[in-house]
Amino acid sequence: MTSGEFQNLPIDQVKLDTTNPRIRRFLEIFDEGVIGDHHIGLALNAPSSDSPTALADTTTPSRLRESIIANRGIRQPIIVDRREDGSLVCIEGNTRLWIYRDLHKKGATGDWSKIPALVHNGLEPESIDAIRLQAHLVGPRPWDAYSKARYLHELQNVELMPLERIVALCGGNQRDVTRSIQAYADMEEFYRPLCEADEFDPERFSGFVEYQSPRVQEAILMNGFSGTDFAEWIKDRRINTLQEVRQLPAVLKDKNAKAIFLKDGMKMAIRALDREADNVELQKASLAQLAAAIASKAYSMPEIQSFREDDGATLRHVEAAIDALQTLQSLIVDAG
């Protein structure tokens, strides 16, 4: 693949890419023939997720728009493919192209009629995939996890791209890529059939990533449940967070906690486990004593090795302790 030819292209001559993996899930509800710039603009403006981090992302279109206006243009050219029929399609930089169009349409100060671009001629599908992977899976504005996993799944199972090639392009590691691809497959197999068209929530994808843990799957199967049962727990929010998925082995192992989980959800089940694990003597210890004990245990090899056989209870308490310590640290800093 060549580096492309630099050109300043008229914005109305470059098509926005409706097959862009990050926005495709937003556009699938429309017939392809009716999709216009308005629909694509809405999809491009959607945050990658509903999390506070995503909503506060400094690379969202509004922030990008402010940067483009302040700099009177873009510093990084968009990437365009000239197809056999002569049409120009934006492969990378759809948001920037859309912002240029919007500024031009609204008569913003400056010349927004042309946009800097690197133009390639007849890019091969693999080259397009490489550009997308390198620009967004590890780039400044990554796709949401579900869209990323869907794209990786299609590369491996539809385009038959070798896993090693996928890993090399997106810069991750083979374990994480494999888990992401399988999580997408499991979500489509178990979760999607349970949902009406407007019920499918890509934000629940992270739960299926945690479902890839052999320890979690073994606990589900050994207790007579299936992937469909897990999907139902995710859908009805009996399991709500990543941490709660990790607690399935401990909860399903305890008869009382298991019954509470199936009736009232994971949060109540974990509370039941915590009540059973309460230690009166530890409650009397000072923060200094507890901190010293944790510091001692943290470097104990037998304690570390025991994690391999842990059913999740120890990890659950360690994660809770980390959260509490971070809160305590913030309070200490504020008080100081």
Secondary structure, DSSP 8 states (H G I E B T S, - for coil): ----EEEEEEGGGEE--TT-HHHHHHHTTS-GGG--HHHHHHHHHS-S-SSHHHHT-TTSHHHHHHHHHHTTS-SS-EEEEE-TTS-EEEEE-HHHHHHHHHHHHTT-SS--SEEEEEEEES--HHHHHHHHIIIIISSSS---HHHHHHHHHHHHHTS---HHHHHHHH---HHHHHHHHHHHHHIIIIIGGGS-TTT--GGGHHHHHHTT-HHHHHHHHHTT--HHHHHHHHHTTSS-SHHHHHTHHHHHHSHHHHHHHHHH-HHHHHHHHHHHH--HHHHHS-HHHHHHHHHHHHT-HHHHHHGGG--SHHHHHHHHHHHHHHHHHHHHHHH-
